């Protein structure tokens, strides 16, 4: 707990506040040189993501329920449909109750969309950005299948639930009752694969189709349907999540419905799909790829910090 007499003080040292300002300038220079337009979108919205694993910060706006956004994604896609232009946003995002050495309920997110890019091209640009900001960073890329096969000897796309359960129980002390395939895959990632990551920047791509979120699903080189999305990890810390974006409104409706069904199954509050996003997709969203990158985490890695409070002017305990 923070001493009440000291709560007026910033969480971060003055030099870290300076370092954040320098990082923002470097990010803006990077995108300005590539003719990517900075945009501003609402933080307070009438809809929230349907994803059952992202908790909402709910606000009362004169009796009307609103949500502090966990990402500028929906609004940015509406902008893309109205004005086809490569864009980025550098601003705040929110997730309720997330507090740890790597999490704060209020955090800074860099999100950008590149028209005409697929996920592979966007991965290359993420690499360019991180290496420009953190010179000398080693980089490697692995498919989700390679990641599992090399470390655990199991193909995550074709393994049965029983095989994943057996693999999980061999590495993790857990009851495991009622867990499905995605639960076991996620547990193996967080408890086994992520902690064993080598230093540097690592890209994992071609996730299971069941974890597509808002990415396209296409067959890989072996004919297995995979989600054309990637995640970037910096020294084992999740840094960015990118997609070759889904642009089909019918498929988006189905994914909203699947999320709502999962919410009911888990006993979570219902979240209606954003009809304005669906209208934007109906109007037409040009083929594009998009990525969200955690700026606080990037600053932590750049400055060698171990706790997110070290890079925040005021963390949640002092806000």
BELWO-V417132 format. One record per residue. N is the residue number from 1. RES is the residue in one small letter. OMEGA is omega in degrees with one decimal (none if undefined). NEAR is the number of other C-alpha atoms within 12 Angstrom. Layout:
n=N res=RES omega=OMEGA near=NEAR
n=N res=RES omega=OMEGA near=NEAR
This chain:
n=1 res=x omega=178.8 near=9
n=2 res=x omega=176.6 near=16
n=3 res=x omega=-178.6 near=10
n=4 res=x omega=-179.8 near=10
n=5 res=x omega=-177.9 near=9
n=6 res=x omega=-173.6 near=13
n=7 res=x omega=176.5 near=17
n=8 res=x omega=-176.7 near=16
n=9 res=x omega=175.9 near=19
n=10 res=x omega=173.5 near=23
n=11 res=x omega=-175.2 near=25
n=12 res=x omega=174.1 near=27
n=13 res=x omega=180.0 near=19
n=14 res=x omega=-179.0 near=17
n=15 res=x omega=177.5 near=17
n=16 res=x omega=175.9 near=27
n=17 res=x omega=174.1 near=24
n=18 res=x omega=-178.6 near=18
n=19 res=x omega=177.4 near=27
n=20 res=x omega=179.5 near=29
n=21 res=x omega=178.2 near=20
n=22 res=x omega=178.9 near=18
n=23 res=x omega=178.6 near=31
n=24 res=x omega=179.5 near=25
n=25 res=x omega=-179.2 near=16
n=26 res=x omega=178.1 near=21
n=27 res=x omega=-178.5 near=35
n=28 res=x omega=176.5 near=26
n=29 res=x omega=179.5 near=19
n=30 res=x omega=-176.8 near=24
n=31 res=x omega=176.5 near=30
n=32 res=x omega=179.5 near=16
n=33 res=x omega=179.9 near=13
n=34 res=x omega=177.8 near=20
n=35 res=x omega=173.9 near=17
n=36 res=x omega=-170.6 near=23
n=37 res=x omega=174.3 near=27
n=38 res=x omega=179.3 near=27
n=39 res=x omega=176.9 near=28
n=40 res=x omega=-179.9 near=20
n=41 res=x omega=-176.5 near=26
n=42 res=x omega=170.3 near=25
n=43 res=x omega=-178.0 near=31
n=44 res=x omega=-174.8 near=26
n=45 res=x omega=179.9 near=30
n=46 res=x omega=178.9 near=27
n=47 res=x omega=176.5 near=33
n=48 res=x omega=178.4 near=40
n=49 res=x omega=179.3 near=39
n=50 res=x omega=-179.2 near=34
n=51 res=x omega=-176.1 near=32
n=52 res=x omega=-175.3 near=27
n=53 res=x omega=176.1 near=21
n=54 res=x omega=-177.4 near=26
n=55 res=x omega=-174.2 near=26
n=56 res=x omega=165.1 near=34
n=57 res=x omega=-173.9 near=26
n=58 res=x omega=-180.0 near=26
n=59 res=x omega=176.5 near=21
n=60 res=x omega=178.6 near=14
n=61 res=x omega=-179.8 near=13
n=62 res=x omega=177.8 near=7
n=63 res=x omega=178.9 near=8
n=64 res=x omega=-178.4 near=13
n=65 res=x omega=176.7 near=18
n=66 res=x omega=-176.8 near=21
n=67 res=x omega=169.2 near=28
n=68 res=x omega=-167.2 near=32
n=69 res=x omega=176.1 near=36
n=70 res=x omega=-178.9 near=40
n=71 res=x omega=175.0 near=42
n=72 res=x omega=-169.2 near=41
n=73 res=x omega=-174.3 near=41
n=74 res=x omega=-178.7 near=37
n=75 res=x omega=-179.6 near=38
n=76 res=x omega=177.8 near=38
n=77 res=x omega=174.8 near=45
n=78 res=x omega=175.0 near=32
n=79 res=x omega=-179.2 near=34
n=80 res=x omega=179.2 near=34
n=81 res=x omega=-177.9 near=29
n=82 res=x omega=-177.4 near=20
n=83 res=x omega=-177.7 near=19
n=84 res=x omega=-174.6 near=24
n=85 res=x omega=175.3 near=27
n=86 res=x omega=-173.5 near=31
n=87 res=x omega=172.5 near=37
n=88 res=x omega=176.7 near=39
n=89 res=x omega=176.5 near=38
n=90 res=x omega=-175.0 near=33
n=91 res=x omega=-174.8 near=30
n=92 res=x omega=172.8 near=29
n=93 res=x omega=-170.6 near=39
n=94 res=x omega=169.9 near=34
n=95 res=x omega=-173.0 near=28
n=96 res=x omega=168.1 near=23
n=97 res=x omega=-176.9 near=17
n=98 res=x omega=-179.1 near=23
n=99 res=x omega=175.6 near=19
n=100 res=x omega=177.9 near=15
n=101 res=x omega=-178.3 near=21
n=102 res=x omega=-173.4 near=30
n=103 res=x omega=169.5 near=32
n=104 res=x omega=-176.9 near=34
n=105 res=x omega=175.4 near=31
n=106 res=x omega=-176.2 near=36
n=107 res=x omega=-177.7 near=36
n=108 res=x omega=-175.2 near=36
n=109 res=x omega=170.6 near=35
n=110 res=x omega=-179.4 near=40
n=111 res=x omega=178.6 near=44
n=112 res=x omega=-176.6 near=47
n=113 res=x omega=-178.0 near=49
n=114 res=x omega=177.6 near=39
n=115 res=x omega=177.4 near=28
n=116 res=x omega=178.0 near=20
n=117 res=x omega=164.0 near=25
n=118 res=x omega=-176.1 near=28
n=119 res=x omega=-179.4 near=38
n=120 res=x omega=178.9 near=30
n=121 res=x omega=179.6 near=25
n=122 res=x omega=174.8 near=36
n=123 res=x omega=-179.9 near=41
n=124 res=x omega=179.8 near=26
n=125 res=x omega=174.8 near=28
n=126 res=x omega=177.2 near=43
n=127 res=x omega=-180.0 near=32
n=128 res=x omega=-179.2 near=23
n=129 res=x omega=-175.5 near=30
n=130 res=x omega=179.8 near=37
n=131 res=x omega=176.8 near=24
n=132 res=x omega=-178.4 near=20
n=133 res=x omega=-179.1 near=28
n=134 res=x omega=-174.8 near=26
n=135 res=x omega=178.3 near=16
n=136 res=x omega=-179.7 near=15
n=137 res=x omega=174.4 near=23
n=138 res=x omega=-175.8 near=21
n=139 res=x omega=172.3 near=27
n=140 res=x omega=179.2 near=23
n=141 res=x omega=177.7 near=27
n=142 res=x omega=169.6 near=26
n=143 res=x omega=177.7 near=30
n=144 res=x omega=178.5 near=37
n=145 res=x omega=179.2 near=31
n=146 res=x omega=179.8 near=22
n=147 res=x omega=-178.8 near=31
n=148 res=x omega=-175.8 near=32
n=149 res=x omega=-177.6 near=19
n=150 res=x omega=-175.6 near=17
n=151 res=x omega=-172.9 near=23
n=152 res=x omega=178.3 near=26
n=153 res=x omega=-179.0 near=16
n=154 res=x omega=176.7 near=26
n=155 res=x omega=-175.0 near=25
n=156 res=x omega=-178.0 near=39
n=157 res=x omega=-174.8 near=33
n=158 res=x omega=-178.9 near=22
n=159 res=x omega=176.8 near=23
n=160 res=x omega=176.7 near=18
n=161 res=x omega=179.3 near=23
n=162 res=x omega=179.6 near=19
n=163 res=x omega=178.6 near=22
n=164 res=x omega=177.9 near=33
n=165 res=x omega=-180.0 near=31
n=166 res=x omega=178.1 near=23
n=167 res=x omega=179.6 near=31
n=168 res=x omega=-178.3 near=35
n=169 res=x omega=177.6 near=22
n=170 res=x omega=-176.0 near=18
n=171 res=x omega=-173.5 near=20
n=172 res=x omega=175.0 near=22
n=173 res=x omega=-175.6 near=15
n=174 res=x omega=177.1 near=19
n=175 res=x omega=175.5 near=13
n=176 res=x omega=-179.1 near=21
n=177 res=x omega=175.2 near=12
n=178 res=x omega=-179.7 near=14
n=179 res=x omega=178.8 near=19
n=180 res=x omega=-176.3 near=19
n=181 res=x omega=-179.1 near=29
n=182 res=x omega=177.1 near=25
n=183 res=x omega=-179.3 near=24
n=184 res=x omega=177.5 near=33
n=185 res=x omega=-179.5 near=40
n=186 res=x omega=179.2 near=26
n=187 res=x omega=179.0 near=26
n=188 res=x omega=177.4 near=33
n=189 res=x omega=-172.8 near=34
n=190 res=x omega=-174.8 near=21
n=191 res=x omega=-174.6 near=22
n=192 res=x omega=-171.9 near=25
n=193 res=x omega=-179.7 near=30
n=194 res=x omega=-179.1 near=28
n=195 res=x omega=-177.6 near=19
n=196 res=x omega=-177.5 near=21
n=197 res=x omega=178.7 near=29
n=198 res=x omega=178.1 near=20
n=199 res=x omega=179.2 near=19
n=200 res=x omega=-178.0 near=27
n=201 res=x omega=-178.8 near=37
n=202 res=x omega=175.2 near=37
n=203 res=x omega=172.3 near=42
n=204 res=x omega=-174.8 near=39
n=205 res=x omega=-178.3 near=37
n=206 res=x omega=-180.0 near=40
n=207 res=x omega=176.2 near=43
n=208 res=x omega=-179.4 near=35
n=209 res=x omega=179.4 near=28
n=210 res=x omega=179.0 near=28
n=211 res=x omega=-173.8 near=32
n=212 res=x omega=-174.9 near=33
n=213 res=x omega=-178.7 near=34
n=214 res=x omega=-179.7 near=39
n=215 res=x omega=173.3 near=36
n=216 res=x omega=173.2 near=36
n=217 res=x omega=-177.3 near=29
n=218 res=x omega=177.4 near=24
n=219 res=x omega=174.7 near=17
n=220 res=x omega=-175.4 near=21
n=221 res=x omega=178.7 near=11
n=222 res=x omega=178.9 near=12
n=223 res=x omega=179.2 near=11
n=224 res=x omega=178.0 near=20
n=225 res=x omega=179.3 near=21
n=226 res=x omega=175.3 near=32
n=227 res=x omega=-180.0 near=34
n=228 res=x omega=178.4 near=42
n=229 res=x omega=177.5 near=41
n=230 res=x omega=169.8 near=45
n=231 res=x omega=176.2 near=41
n=232 res=x omega=178.5 near=41
n=233 res=x omega=179.7 near=42
n=234 res=x omega=-175.2 near=39
n=235 res=x omega=177.7 near=29
n=236 res=x omega=-179.7 near=28
n=237 res=x omega=178.1 near=36
n=238 res=x omega=-175.1 near=34
n=239 res=x omega=-172.5 near=37
n=240 res=x omega=-179.9 near=38
n=241 res=x omega=-174.0 near=38
n=242 res=x omega=-176.5 near=48
n=243 res=x omega=157.5 near=43
n=244 res=x omega=-159.9 near=38
n=245 res=x omega=171.5 near=42
n=246 res=x omega=179.6 near=36
n=247 res=x omega=-177.4 near=32
n=248 res=x omega=-177.4 near=25
n=249 res=x omega=179.8 near=25
n=250 res=x omega=178.3 near=16
n=251 res=x omega=178.1 near=22
n=252 res=x omega=177.1 near=30
n=253 res=x omega=179.9 near=26
n=254 res=x omega=179.8 near=19
n=255 res=x omega=173.0 near=31
n=256 res=x omega=-178.9 near=29
n=257 res=x omega=179.0 near=23
n=258 res=x omega=177.5 near=25
n=259 res=x omega=-178.5 near=31
n=260 res=x omega=176.5 near=26
n=261 res=x omega=178.4 near=22
n=262 res=x omega=176.6 near=20
n=263 res=x omega=178.5 near=23
n=264 res=x omega=179.8 near=17
n=265 res=x omega=-177.8 near=13
n=266 res=x omega=-179.5 near=15
n=267 res=x omega=-178.4 near=11
n=268 res=x omega=177.1 near=19
n=269 res=x omega=178.5 near=23
n=270 res=x omega=175.6 near=25
n=271 res=x omega=179.6 near=31
n=272 res=x omega=174.8 near=25
n=273 res=x omega=-177.1 near=27
n=274 res=x omega=-178.5 near=27
n=275 res=x omega=178.4 near=22
n=276 res=x omega=174.9 near=25
n=277 res=x omega=179.1 near=37
n=278 res=x omega=178.3 near=29
n=279 res=x omega=177.8 near=25
n=280 res=x omega=178.5 near=27
n=281 res=x omega=176.7 near=31
n=282 res=x omega=178.0 near=22
n=283 res=x omega=178.8 near=21
n=284 res=x omega=177.2 near=23
n=285 res=x omega=-178.7 near=32
n=286 res=x omega=176.8 near=31
n=287 res=x omega=-175.8 near=28
n=288 res=x omega=173.0 near=35
n=289 res=x omega=-178.7 near=42
n=290 res=x omega=-178.1 near=49
n=291 res=x omega=173.6 near=42
n=292 res=x omega=-175.7 near=37
n=293 res=x omega=180.0 near=41
n=294 res=x omega=-175.2 near=41
n=295 res=x omega=178.8 near=39
n=296 res=x omega=179.4 near=46
n=297 res=x omega=176.6 near=39
n=298 res=x omega=178.3 near=42
n=299 res=x omega=176.1 near=40
n=300 res=x omega=-178.6 near=33
n=301 res=x omega=-179.3 near=34
n=302 res=x omega=-175.6 near=29
n=303 res=x omega=177.0 near=26
n=304 res=x omega=-179.4 near=19
n=305 res=x omega=-178.2 near=22
n=306 res=x omega=-179.6 near=21
n=307 res=x omega=-175.8 near=25
n=308 res=x omega=-179.6 near=36
n=309 res=x omega=-178.9 near=33
n=310 res=x omega=-178.1 near=32
n=311 res=x omega=179.7 near=39
n=312 res=x omega=176.9 near=39
n=313 res=x omega=176.2 near=31
n=314 res=x omega=176.5 near=27
n=315 res=x omega=-172.3 near=31
n=316 res=x omega=-178.5 near=28
n=317 res=x omega=-178.8 near=24
n=318 res=x omega=-176.2 near=22
n=319 res=x omega=none near=17
